[in-house]
């Protein structure tokens, strides 16, 4: 069993416990359930934004603790002030140190799209995402069948949520493309062993149909990489660890954004 299998097995247990604690009806009565969501496309393609999806992440299975001192509010507000097009918030607890309360905290201080970054395996989690203030959900092709992707996407759309479909290779892309998703993200990190290779994005760039926004995820640490990815047709760039490993992630993102737009 690899790390991804372990995470999914644990996620099934977590979802079962969450269902026992909080009913769907209670989620539907949540603070943000009837809120109108922000358009991922509108913010991602806006000329005033950077295309960066800046991530709040405390830890990871591969790196351990990345940042144990920065608050969600300070970091995400700093990201938004620096021109982030959207925010990504890890809500997985056991492996990434996140929590649904982090989603609530980010939503409370920001007016840009927020992605709930988690391993979505059940429709319950999609309703949770809406209730806790997310605008975007992540569907990971590696852990979902095409039928599950379609069902989850239909539910998400009925709730007004945007959808980012994540793939790691051509096989996943070809079997998982669904017209309901808003964007296709290429994760440069192999979720089986957590190795990274930015070439994954370049290899798949031309394989993604033009009607989808293209997102490159992970292994991005310098502005030249973003410039090259833009030339390859990518619209968005998910960056987390590069900022979170600093003493002030918000300031690090702002400095990165200034360098990006300086040419």
KAVENBEL-V487144 format. One record per run of one state. SS is the DSSP state (H for helix, E for strand, C for the rest). FROM is the first residue (numbers start at 1). TO is the last residue. If there is no record, write none. Layout:
ss=[SS SS]
from=[FROM FROM]
to=[TO TO]
This chain:
ss=[C H C H C H C E C E C E C H C E C H C E C H C E H C H C E C H C E C E C E C H C E C H C E C H C H C]
from=[1 3 22 24 29 40 45 52 57 59 61 64 66 72 82 86 91 100 109 113 118 123 132 136 141 144 146 159 162 168 170 177 183 188 189 190 196 197 199 208 213 218 223 232 236 240 241 245 249 261]
to=[2 21 23 28 39 44 51 56 58 60 63 65 71 81 85 90 99 108 112 117 122 131 135 140 143 145 158 161 167 169 176 182 187 188 189 195 196 198 207 212 217 222 231 235 239 240 244 248 260 263]
